[in-house]
Amino acid sequence: MPVPRRYVTDAIVLSRFDLGEADRVLTLITPGHGKLKAIAKGIRRPASRLGGSLEPFAELTVALAHGRTFDVVTEVRVSHAWLRLRDSLESAATAWYLAELADRTLEERHPADDVYALLRRSYELLDAEMAPGRVARWFEMRLADELGVRPEVDRCVECDRVLEPHESFRWVPPLGGVLCERCPGPAAGRAPLTLDALKVLKAYQRLDVEAIAALRLADLVEREVEAALREFLRVVLERDARSLAFLDEVRAFHGAVVRAAATDPLVVPASS
């Protein structure tokens, strides 16, 4: 039986670029067809019926036709528009970061049901105004699971001994996790890891997202865990995500505004 030329799927936009005078090429993640490239012809013209529907940070129902180079978008409908996510610059920057991670870890036309569900849930959490950093760490740890590279945080990655609370630890992404104080490990690619940060890494592996959202953590510990997971993914993906620079810039600006508001009553904090 011949493969139908036209098909319909749920999709989330991972990235896009303009082509020619009026077209746009999109990278989509879909639950059934995996990651795919599709072209929206004439979408940049004012009279395009696709209009602003093919936007990031929304779950779409997309009709596509198989093409030679790219599949062609013929119809689109917005199923879920996460509008509050777009109102926060930090949440939107985090959403771009998560989309880039998904894009970088998927091969085209390979099944992506679990990563699709993970990204969709992360966008729901950002839209519900969960702290963007917590959503990002939760996503990073779950994505590592999906890739089969979950970091080891219970046993030493060198000697396989159970880690004890009274000892010191080192975070060694090239080896896949935590090194105990008895094992020398490589000279490069290792950093001290506090017991509090180790506990939080375990929490991200074991707790559901609602429990993670309710955790009360010191800023210093959150920054340590963020640095640890970023370095772990940098090793796994062999480079940093490009969107991190923009995310860090947004967070630095927001932090400066908050600090200014705390010292000057005339400064009104901007929306994050």
N, C-alpha and C positions, 0 to 999 in steps of 0.2 A: 504494500500500500504506500503511495507517495506521501511524503511529509507535507502537511498543510503549509501553504505559503504564509498565511496570516495566523498570529497567535496573540493571546491576551495574558498579561501577567501583572502581579503586584511588583512594584519597583521603588527603589530609593536612589536618587542621584548622588553618585560619589564624587564626580568631577565633570568638567565640561570645558570646551574651548570652541571659539568661533571659527567657522570655515567659510571662506569666500565672502560675499557681500551680505548674505542673508541667512546662511545655514548655521547650525550649531551641532557639534558632536558631543554626545553624552556618554559617560561611563555609568552604567546602571548596575546595581546589585539586585538580583531577583531570587526568590526562594527556590524556584524550580529549574531555572535556566542558568543559575550562577551569575557571574559577572559577564557583562557583554557591552559592546560598543553599539550605539545607535545614533542615527542622524535625524535631526528634526529640520526638515527642509522649509526654508522661508520663515522660520520662527522669529527672526529679528526684524521682519517687516511689521509696520504698525497694524496692518490688517490681518495678520496671521491668526487663524482660529485656535492654534495651540497656545498663543498668547503667553501669559506668565505662569501657566500651569506646570511647565517642566522646570521647576525650581528645586533647589536642595531643601533639606529640612522638612520634607513632607513625604508621606507614603502615597504613591500614585498607583492608579490602575491604567496600564499602558497597552494599547494595541499596536503591534509591530508586524511588519512584513519582512520576510527574509530578503536580504540584498547581497550583492557580490562582496563588497568591502564592509559595509555597515548594514545592520538591519535598519529599517525605516520606520519612524514613528508616524502612525496614521491617526491615532486618537489618544487623548489623555484625559483622565479625570482625577481630581484630588480626593483621595479617600480619607486621609488624616493630615490636617495642616497643624503643625506644632507651632502656633503663633507666638506663645509666650517665650519659647526658645529664641525666636528671632529678636525679641525686645531686649534681651540681655546680650551685650557684646561679648562678654566672657563665655556665656553659654554657646553663642553662635560660633565663636572661635574654637571652643572645645568640640563642637559638633563637626567642624571641618577637620580637626585633628583625628577624630574617631573615624570619619569617612576615609581619610588618607590611609590610616592603619588597615582598614578593611580592604581598600583598593590594593595596597602593597602586598597583602598576604594571600590574595586570591588569584588563581589562574582563570583565564577566560573559559567559559562554558563548562566549568566544573561545578558540582553541587555545592550550594552555599546556604542551605536552609538554616543551619545553626548560627552562622555569622550574620545572616540577614536578621534572624530573631534577636540576636544580641544587639545589633545596631539599632533596630527598631525600639527595643526596650530602653536602650540608653537615651534615645531621643525623647521617649516618653518621660523619663526621669528628669532630663534637663527641662522639658516643658513644664513639669510639675515643680520646678525650682529647687530641686535637690542640688547641693553644692557641686559645681562643675568638676572640682578636683576629685571629689569622691566618685562621681560618675566615671571620670577618666580612669582612675585606678581600678575600679570594678571592671570596666571594659578591658583594660590592659591584661588583668589577671585572667579573665575569662577567655580572652583571645589567645593567650598563651596556652590555655587548656585545649582550645580547639586546634591549635597548631601542633599539639603533642609535645610541648616544651615547658610544661608547668615547672616553675622554679622550685627547687628543693629547699624547704624551710624547716623541716623537722629533723633531718639527719645531716651529718657532715657529707658534703659531696665527694670528699676524698677517702675517708675511712669508714663511712656509713655508720658512725656512732651517733646515738641519739644526742641531740644538743641539750646541754644542761643550763638552767637559768643563771648559775653562778659564774659561768665562764664568759670569755670574750669571743666575739664573732667577727667574721669578715665576709663581705658580700663580693662574690667572684662570678659575675655573669658569664665569662668564657667557660667556666666549669659547670654552670647551671644552677647556682644557688649559694648556700651558706657554707663557709669553711670554719671548722672548729679551731680552737687555739692550739691544739696539738699538731695540726698539719700545716707545714710551711706554705704549700701551694705555689702558684706562679708569682714572680716578683711584680708583674704588671697586671692591671685589670682587677685589682682588689681594693676594697675600702672598708674601714671599720663600720660595724653595724651595731647600734645600741639594742639592748633587750626590748625596749619599748617598740622600736621599729620592727623588730622580728615578730613581736606579738601582733602588730598591725598587719604585717604581711600574711601571717597565719589567718587573721580575721578575714582578709579579703579572699582567701581561698575557701573558708569554711562557712562564713555567715551569709545569710540571704541579704539582698540589697537593702531591705527595710532596716535590718539590724545595723548594717554598715552606716546608713544615713543617721542613725541615732547615736553613734559613737561620739564620745567627748574626747577630743585629741588635742594635744598641744601643737601649736603651729610648727614648732621645730621638728616634731616627730612627723607631721604630715609632709613637710618639705624633704625629710630624709627618705621617707617611703617613696615619694614622687621621684626623687633623684635615682633611687635604686631601681624602680620599675622602668623608668626611661632608659637607664643604662642597659638594663636587661634586654629591652626591645631593640635598642640600637645594635647590640651584638647579634640578636636573632635576625634582624632585617638588614644588618651590615651597613647601616647609616641612620642618621637622625631623620625624623619626619620633617619635611620642609615647612609644614604649618606650625611647628613649635615656635619658631621665631615670632610669628604674629601673635600667637597665644600668649607668649611671655611678655610681649610688648603691651598687650591689652591688660594683662594682670598687673604689670608694673604701673601703668597709668592709673588704673583703678585704685591700687594701693596708695599711690601718691595723693589722690583726691581724698581718700578716706583719712589719711594722716593729716592732711591740711584741714579737713573739717573738724578733726578732733582738737586742733590747736587754735582754730580761727572760727568763731561762731558765725561769721559772715559768709563762709564757704558752705555751699549746699552740695552734699555728696551727689555725684552723677549716678545714673542707673548703671549697674555693672553689665 
